[in-house]
Amino acid sequence: MNEIVNISLDYLIHHPGNPRKEIGDIEELTESVKTQGVMQNLTIIPVNYWESEVSETQEDEILDKISDVTLGLSQRETQILFYILIGNRRFEAAKAAGLESVPCRIVTNMSKDEQVGLMLLENIQRADLTVPEQARGFQMMIDLGATVESLSADTGFSPATIYHRLNIAKLDEELVDEAIINHQLTLSEFAELEKVEDIEERNHILKTFPGNIKYGVSKAIEDKKQKEWQRDLFFKIRKEHLLEEKPDSIKTWEDGVEMIVSLNVGDEVDISVFPDTRIYYTTSWQGLGFYYVDEEKQKEIKAKRDIETAEQKQRQEKIKALKDDEEKIKTEIERYVRYLIKEPVILDDRGAMESIWREMVNYEYGFSVDADDICNYMDDTEDEEAKTRVAKIPVPVQMLVTLYDTLRYGEFHMYGGHYYEKKMDDLDYLVSIMKDYFGFEWDKKTEKVYKSLINGTHSGYAR
């Protein structure tokens, strides 16, 4: 079958086992074929030799069909197809150039392994073959029974180069292709990955750090070193102690937790420094921390915390009582202000105005009031005549409402229940004006509460 014959392109298809998946740029080759034709023959094989074992009877039938093909019968008549073993680029260039047939050498009786081996050796040395394709080609040859030494002899590649390519073939194909296309990974960077033994870890680095392989490898090596150090360390400690990871419920800065030792990766540990109790550990990027719970200290902290909790609860109760009493005072004053709006009582018009004005001028927090604000102290604020009614309220009463309306906002004590001297002075001045010029009086019980607030003796104040 060494005779070269012209075979119609209709008979030819690409071999499914060809390691070369990309045809590449054939524009220049197509132009050459147009002017000079196909100068080198293709090598082809009937598809039957790939799809299944061929018996002697079947082989005779195939040879008869091959004879019919060489005589020029059509593919429809002969019902045979050929896989291209060598010459895929020439085949595509011939189609692009518009040729109807190409020179071919037909081979038969080749096993699958022999077919793949022939295609690999033909393609593996091509300059335009990509590194992944070359790597996968070498791996396929190894799978077919070749050795690194035999591949080196057949292809001219050094054993070291073949080993590097075989390591690339072990990686995830998609990750390799993506790294080369998107990050222009070099052969030296692929070789850097070989410092990591585990293939899955190499794939992880390729996926996670495609733009910085050296860092990814360094990190993987350090992580492995830390895991091995930690494993050996834990084995050593567990022989004498109960060891477990510190739960979040146990804090390292409270709850009686004491640090035993902090270790960096690679440090040795002296077991004798560990107390005879349960040991907890924490991990970080730089090493391990070991802790134990001091039960006596834990009891002291709990007792102290219980006292603080009880004191805090008591303090909150006192502040609540302080707020309640302040609200009582506000309620009583507001009740009388509303009464004055309805039934104005002024003992000294001019004196009241001067006193209220003096306090308003000296008041540091500012004030702002209009007829709507005064209306809020009327029971029938929806009355459309409310503003007209405000105008009829004596000016000293309007001024008193203005002063109280400014003073009533916020609490009469400072944060934490502390005495608020400025606020108490203003409140006392307001009450004195109400007493001197508007006939206001406390009942005895409320007056006692009021005085305790003013003079700072109320039990709710923080000491």
C-alpha positions as CSV (number, residue, x, y, z in Angstrom):
1,M,0.0,0.0,0.0
2,N,3.0,2.3,-0.4
3,E,1.7,3.7,-3.7
4,I,0.7,7.3,-3.7
5,V,-2.8,7.9,-5.2
6,N,-5.0,10.9,-5.5
7,I,-8.0,10.6,-3.2
8,S,-11.1,12.8,-3.3
9,L,-11.5,15.1,-0.3
10,D,-15.0,13.6,0.2
11,Y,-13.3,10.5,1.5
12,L,-11.2,12.2,4.1
13,I,-12.0,13.3,7.7
14,H,-9.9,14.3,10.7
15,H,-8.8,11.5,13.0
16,P,-10.6,11.6,16.4
17,G,-7.4,10.4,18.2
18,N,-5.2,13.2,16.9
19,P,-3.6,15.0,19.8
20,R,-3.4,18.2,17.7
21,K,-6.8,19.8,18.2
22,E,-6.0,23.2,16.6
23,I,-5.2,23.5,12.9
24,G,-3.8,27.0,13.3
25,D,-3.3,29.6,10.6
26,I,-3.3,28.0,7.2
27,E,-3.5,31.2,5.0
28,E,0.1,31.0,3.8
29,L,-0.1,27.2,3.2
30,T,-3.4,27.7,1.3
31,E,-1.7,30.2,-1.1
32,S,1.1,27.7,-1.6
33,V,-1.4,25.0,-2.5
34,K,-3.2,27.3,-4.9
35,T,0.0,27.9,-6.9
36,Q,2.0,24.6,-6.5
37,G,-0.6,22.1,-5.3
38,V,0.0,19.7,-2.4
39,M,3.7,18.9,-2.6
40,Q,3.7,16.2,0.1
41,N,1.3,13.4,0.4
42,L,-1.1,12.7,3.2
43,T,-1.1,9.5,5.2
44,I,-4.6,8.0,5.7
45,I,-6.2,4.8,7.1
46,P,-9.7,3.3,6.7
47,V,-11.9,4.3,9.7
48,N,-12.6,0.6,10.3
49,Y,-9.2,0.2,11.9
50,W,-10.1,2.7,14.6
51,E,-13.6,1.7,15.4
52,S,-13.2,-2.0,16.0
53,E,-11.0,-5.0,15.4
54,V,-10.9,-6.0,11.8
55,S,-11.2,-9.7,10.9
56,E,-9.5,-11.3,7.8
57,T,-12.7,-11.3,5.9
58,Q,-13.4,-7.7,6.7
59,E,-9.9,-6.7,5.8
60,D,-10.4,-8.3,2.3
61,E,-13.6,-6.3,1.8
62,I,-11.7,-3.1,2.9
63,L,-8.9,-3.8,0.4
64,D,-11.5,-4.3,-2.4
65,K,-13.1,-1.0,-1.5
66,I,-9.7,0.7,-1.5
67,S,-9.1,-0.6,-5.0
68,D,-12.4,0.8,-6.1
69,V,-11.4,4.2,-4.6
70,T,-8.1,4.2,-6.5
71,L,-10.1,3.4,-9.7
72,G,-12.1,6.6,-9.2
73,L,-15.4,5.3,-7.9
74,S,-17.4,7.8,-5.7
75,Q,-17.6,7.6,-1.9
76,R,-21.3,6.9,-2.3
77,E,-20.5,3.8,-4.3
78,T,-17.6,2.5,-2.2
79,Q,-19.1,3.4,1.2
80,I,-15.7,3.9,2.8
81,L,-14.0,6.8,4.7
82,F,-10.4,7.4,5.7
83,Y,-9.0,9.1,8.8
84,I,-6.1,11.4,8.2
85,L,-3.1,10.2,10.2
86,I,-0.6,12.8,8.8
87,G,-1.5,15.9,6.9
88,N,-4.5,17.6,8.6
89,R,-3.2,21.1,7.8
90,R,-2.6,20.2,4.1
91,F,-6.1,18.7,3.9
92,E,-7.7,22.0,5.2
93,A,-5.5,24.1,2.9
94,A,-6.6,22.0,-0.1
95,K,-10.2,22.5,0.8
96,A,-9.6,26.2,1.2
97,A,-7.8,26.3,-2.2
98,G,-10.7,24.6,-3.9
99,L,-9.0,21.3,-4.7
100,E,-11.1,18.2,-5.3
101,S,-8.4,15.6,-4.4
102,V,-5.0,15.3,-2.7
103,P,-2.2,12.8,-3.0
104,C,-2.4,10.1,-0.3
105,R,-0.6,7.0,1.0
106,I,-3.1,4.5,2.4
107,V,-2.0,2.3,5.3
108,T,-4.0,-0.6,6.8
109,N,-3.8,-3.1,9.6
110,M,-2.6,-0.6,12.3
111,S,-3.9,-0.8,15.9
112,K,-5.3,2.2,17.7
113,D,-2.0,2.5,19.7
114,E,0.0,2.4,16.6
115,Q,-2.2,5.1,14.9
116,V,-2.0,7.4,17.9
117,G,1.8,6.8,18.2
118,L,2.3,7.7,14.6
119,M,0.3,10.9,14.9
120,L,2.1,11.9,18.1
121,L,5.5,11.5,16.7
122,E,4.5,13.4,13.6
123,N,3.1,16.3,15.6
124,I,5.0,16.4,18.8
125,Q,8.1,18.2,17.3
126,R,6.2,20.8,15.3
127,A,7.2,24.3,16.3
128,D,3.6,25.6,16.2
129,L,2.3,22.9,18.6
130,T,1.2,24.5,21.9
131,V,2.8,23.5,25.1
132,P,-0.4,21.9,26.5
133,E,-0.8,19.9,23.2
134,Q,2.8,18.8,23.4
135,A,2.4,17.8,27.0
136,R,-0.7,15.8,26.4
137,G,1.0,14.2,23.4
138,F,3.9,13.0,25.6
139,Q,1.4,11.7,28.2
140,M,-0.5,9.7,25.5
141,M,2.7,8.2,24.3
142,I,3.5,7.2,27.9
143,D,0.0,5.7,28.3
144,L,0.7,3.7,25.1
145,G,3.8,2.1,26.7
146,A,6.6,4.5,25.7
147,T,9.2,5.5,28.2
148,V,10.8,8.9,28.8
149,E,14.1,7.5,27.4
150,S,12.4,6.1,24.3
151,L,10.6,9.4,23.7
152,S,13.8,11.3,24.1
153,A,15.5,9.1,21.5
154,D,12.6,9.3,19.1
155,T,11.9,13.1,19.4
156,G,15.2,14.6,20.3
157,F,13.7,16.3,23.5
158,S,15.8,15.9,26.6
159,P,14.4,13.7,29.4
160,A,14.2,16.8,31.7
161,T,12.0,18.6,29.1
162,I,9.8,15.6,28.7
163,Y,9.3,15.3,32.5
164,H,8.3,19.0,32.6
165,R,5.8,18.4,29.8
166,L,4.4,15.3,31.6
167,N,3.8,17.4,34.7
168,I,1.9,19.9,32.7
169,A,-0.3,17.1,31.3
170,K,-1.3,16.1,34.9
171,L,-2.9,19.5,35.4
172,D,-6.5,20.4,34.7
173,E,-6.7,21.2,30.9
174,E,-9.1,24.1,31.2
175,L,-7.0,25.8,33.9
176,V,-3.8,25.3,31.9
177,D,-5.4,26.8,28.7
178,E,-6.9,29.7,30.6
179,A,-3.6,30.5,32.4
180,I,-1.7,30.6,29.1
181,I,-4.3,32.7,27.3
182,N,-5.2,35.1,30.0
183,H,-2.0,35.3,32.1
184,Q,0.7,34.3,29.5
185,L,2.1,31.7,31.9
186,T,5.7,30.7,31.0
187,L,7.3,27.2,31.1
188,S,9.4,28.3,34.0
189,E,6.2,29.1,36.0
190,F,4.8,25.7,35.1
191,A,8.1,24.2,36.4
192,E,7.7,26.2,39.6
193,L,4.4,24.3,40.3
194,E,6.4,21.1,40.4
195,K,7.7,22.2,43.9
196,V,4.3,21.2,45.1
197,E,3.8,17.5,45.2
198,D,0.0,17.2,45.3
199,I,-1.6,17.6,41.9
200,E,-4.9,18.9,43.3
201,E,-2.9,21.6,45.2
202,R,-1.2,22.5,41.9
203,N,-4.5,22.9,40.3
204,H,-5.7,25.0,43.2
205,I,-2.7,27.4,42.8
206,L,-3.3,27.6,39.1
207,K,-6.9,28.5,39.7
208,T,-6.3,30.9,42.7
209,F,-3.0,32.6,41.8
210,P,-2.7,32.4,37.9
211,G,-1.0,35.7,37.8
212,N,1.4,35.0,40.6
213,I,2.4,31.3,40.6
214,K,5.5,31.9,42.6
215,Y,3.6,33.3,45.5
216,G,1.0,30.6,45.3
217,V,3.6,27.9,45.4
218,S,5.4,29.6,48.3
219,K,2.2,29.9,50.2
220,A,1.3,26.2,49.6
221,I,4.7,25.1,50.8
222,E,4.4,27.3,54.0
223,D,0.9,26.0,54.6
224,K,2.0,22.4,54.3
225,K,5.0,23.1,56.6
226,Q,2.6,24.6,59.2
227,K,0.1,21.7,58.9
228,E,2.9,19.1,59.4
229,W,4.4,21.1,62.3
230,Q,1.0,21.5,63.9
231,R,0.2,17.8,63.4
232,D,3.4,16.7,65.0
233,L,3.0,19.2,67.8
234,F,-0.6,18.1,68.6
235,F,0.5,14.5,68.7
236,K,3.1,15.3,71.2
237,I,0.8,17.4,73.4
238,R,-2.1,15.0,73.2
239,K,-0.1,12.2,74.7
240,E,-0.3,14.0,78.1
241,H,-3.1,16.5,77.8
242,L,-6.7,16.9,76.7
243,L,-6.3,19.2,73.7
244,E,-9.1,20.9,71.8
245,E,-9.7,24.1,69.8
246,K,-10.8,27.0,71.9
247,P,-14.6,27.6,71.4
248,D,-15.9,31.1,70.8
249,S,-17.7,31.0,74.2
250,I,-14.4,31.1,76.0
251,K,-12.7,34.5,75.6
252,T,-8.9,34.8,75.8
253,W,-9.0,38.1,77.7
254,E,-11.7,37.3,80.3
255,D,-13.4,34.3,81.9
256,G,-10.2,33.3,83.7
257,V,-8.4,32.2,80.5
258,E,-4.6,32.3,80.8
259,M,-2.1,32.0,78.0
260,I,0.5,29.2,78.4
261,V,2.7,29.9,75.4
262,S,2.6,31.3,71.9
263,L,4.5,29.5,69.2
264,N,5.6,30.5,65.7
265,V,5.7,27.8,63.0
266,G,8.7,25.6,63.6
267,D,9.1,26.3,67.3
268,E,9.6,23.5,69.7
269,V,7.4,23.2,72.8
270,D,8.3,22.2,76.4
271,I,5.5,20.0,77.7
272,S,6.5,20.7,81.3
273,V,5.1,24.3,81.1
274,F,1.6,22.9,80.5
275,P,-0.6,22.7,83.6
276,D,-2.3,19.4,84.4
277,T,-5.6,20.4,82.9
278,R,-7.5,20.7,79.6
279,I,-5.6,22.7,77.0
280,Y,-7.1,24.9,74.4
281,Y,-5.5,26.2,71.3
282,T,-6.0,28.9,68.7
283,T,-4.5,29.1,65.2
284,S,-3.2,32.1,63.2
285,W,-1.2,32.7,60.1
286,Q,2.0,32.8,62.1
287,G,1.5,29.9,64.5
288,L,-0.4,28.6,67.6
289,G,-1.5,29.9,71.0
290,F,-2.1,27.6,73.9
291,Y,-4.4,28.4,76.9
292,Y,-6.0,26.9,79.9
293,V,-8.9,28.0,82.2
294,D,-7.8,29.1,85.7
295,E,-10.9,27.9,87.6
296,E,-10.1,29.9,90.8
297,K,-9.7,33.0,88.8
298,Q,-12.8,32.2,86.8
299,K,-14.8,32.0,90.1
300,E,-13.4,35.4,91.2
301,I,-14.3,37.0,87.9
302,K,-17.8,35.5,88.0
303,A,-18.3,36.7,91.6
304,K,-17.1,40.2,90.7
305,R,-19.3,40.2,87.6
306,D,-22.3,39.1,89.6
307,I,-21.7,42.0,92.0
308,E,-21.3,44.4,89.1
309,T,-24.5,43.1,87.5
310,A,-26.4,43.5,90.8
311,E,-25.1,47.0,91.2
312,Q,-25.9,47.9,87.7
313,K,-29.4,46.6,88.1
314,Q,-29.8,48.6,91.3
315,R,-28.4,51.7,89.6
316,Q,-30.9,51.3,86.7
317,E,-33.7,51.0,89.2
318,K,-32.6,54.2,90.9
319,I,-32.3,56.1,87.6
320,K,-35.8,54.9,86.7
321,A,-37.0,56.3,90.0
322,L,-35.2,59.5,89.3
323,K,-36.8,59.8,85.8
324,D,-40.2,59.0,87.2
325,D,-39.9,61.8,89.8
326,E,-38.7,64.2,87.2
327,E,-41.8,63.4,85.1
328,K,-44.0,64.0,88.1
329,I,-42.5,67.5,88.5
330,K,-42.9,68.3,84.8
331,T,-46.5,67.0,84.9
332,E,-47.4,69.3,87.9
333,I,-45.8,72.4,86.3
334,E,-47.5,71.7,82.9
335,R,-50.8,71.1,84.6
336,Y,-50.6,74.6,86.2
337,V,-49.4,76.2,82.9
338,R,-52.5,74.8,81.2
339,Y,-54.6,76.1,84.1
340,L,-53.1,79.6,83.7
341,I,-53.9,79.6,79.9
342,K,-57.5,78.9,80.8
343,E,-57.8,81.1,84.0
344,P,-55.0,83.7,84.0
345,V,-53.8,84.5,87.5
346,I,-51.2,87.2,87.7
347,L,-50.3,88.8,91.0
348,D,-47.8,91.3,89.6
349,D,-47.9,91.9,85.9
350,R,-44.8,94.0,85.5
351,G,-42.7,92.1,88.0
352,A,-43.6,88.8,86.4
353,M,-42.6,90.1,82.9
354,E,-39.3,91.4,84.1
355,S,-38.4,88.2,86.0
356,I,-39.4,85.9,83.1
357,W,-37.6,88.1,80.6
358,R,-34.5,88.1,82.7
359,E,-34.5,84.3,82.7
360,M,-35.2,84.0,79.0
361,V,-32.3,86.4,78.2
362,N,-29.9,84.4,80.5
363,Y,-31.1,81.0,79.3
364,E,-28.1,79.5,77.4
365,Y,-30.0,77.0,75.3
366,G,-32.1,79.4,73.3
367,F,-35.8,79.4,72.9
368,S,-38.4,79.6,70.1
369,V,-42.1,79.7,70.5
370,D,-45.1,80.8,68.4
371,A,-48.9,80.8,68.7
372,D,-49.0,77.1,67.5
373,D,-46.8,76.1,70.5
374,I,-49.0,77.9,72.9
375,C,-52.1,76.2,71.3
376,N,-50.6,72.9,72.2
377,Y,-51.3,73.6,75.9
378,M,-54.9,74.2,75.1
379,D,-57.3,71.3,75.4
380,D,-59.1,72.2,72.2
381,T,-56.1,72.7,69.8
382,E,-58.3,71.9,66.8
383,D,-60.3,75.1,67.4
384,E,-59.8,77.4,64.4
385,E,-60.0,80.3,66.8
386,A,-57.1,79.1,68.9
387,K,-54.6,81.6,67.6
388,T,-57.1,84.4,68.2
389,R,-57.5,83.1,71.7
390,V,-53.8,83.1,72.2
391,A,-53.7,86.8,71.6
392,K,-56.1,87.3,74.5
393,I,-53.8,85.4,76.9
394,P,-51.9,87.9,79.1
395,V,-48.3,88.5,77.9
396,P,-46.7,87.3,81.2
397,V,-48.5,83.9,80.8
398,Q,-47.4,83.7,77.2
399,M,-43.8,84.4,78.3
400,L,-44.1,81.7,81.1
401,V,-45.3,79.2,78.5
402,T,-42.3,80.1,76.3
403,L,-39.9,79.6,79.1
404,Y,-41.4,76.3,80.3
405,D,-41.7,75.0,76.7
406,T,-37.9,75.5,76.2
407,L,-37.0,74.0,79.6
408,R,-39.1,70.9,79.5
409,Y,-37.2,69.1,76.7
410,G,-34.7,66.5,77.7
411,E,-34.0,65.1,81.1
412,F,-33.3,67.1,84.3
413,H,-30.2,65.0,85.1
414,M,-27.0,64.3,83.2
415,Y,-25.8,61.0,81.7
416,G,-25.6,58.2,84.2
417,G,-27.9,60.0,86.6
418,H,-25.5,62.7,87.6
419,Y,-26.7,66.0,89.1
420,Y,-27.3,68.8,86.4
421,E,-26.7,72.0,88.3
422,K,-27.5,74.4,85.4
423,K,-30.8,72.7,84.6
424,M,-31.8,72.6,88.3
425,D,-31.1,76.4,88.6
426,D,-33.3,77.1,85.6
427,L,-36.0,74.9,86.9
428,D,-35.9,76.4,90.4
429,Y,-36.1,80.0,88.9
430,L,-39.1,79.0,86.8
431,V,-40.9,77.6,89.8
432,S,-40.0,80.7,91.9
433,I,-41.6,82.9,89.2
434,M,-44.7,80.7,89.2
435,K,-44.9,80.9,93.0
436,D,-44.2,84.7,93.3
437,Y,-46.3,86.0,90.4
438,F,-48.9,83.2,89.5
439,G,-49.9,81.7,92.8
440,F,-48.4,78.3,92.3
441,E,-47.9,75.9,95.2
442,W,-46.7,72.3,95.6
443,D,-48.5,69.7,97.7
444,K,-46.3,68.5,100.5
445,K,-45.4,65.1,99.0
446,T,-44.5,66.6,95.6
447,E,-42.6,69.5,97.2
448,K,-40.4,67.0,99.1
449,V,-39.5,65.3,95.8
450,Y,-38.9,68.6,94.1
451,K,-36.5,69.8,96.8
452,S,-34.5,66.5,96.6
453,L,-34.1,67.1,92.9
454,I,-33.1,70.7,93.2
455,N,-30.6,70.3,96.1
456,G,-29.1,67.0,94.7
457,T,-30.2,64.8,97.6
458,H,-32.4,62.5,95.5
459,S,-31.5,58.8,96.0
460,G,-31.5,58.3,92.2
461,Y,-28.5,60.6,91.6
462,A,-25.2,58.9,91.0
463,R,-22.6,59.5,93.7
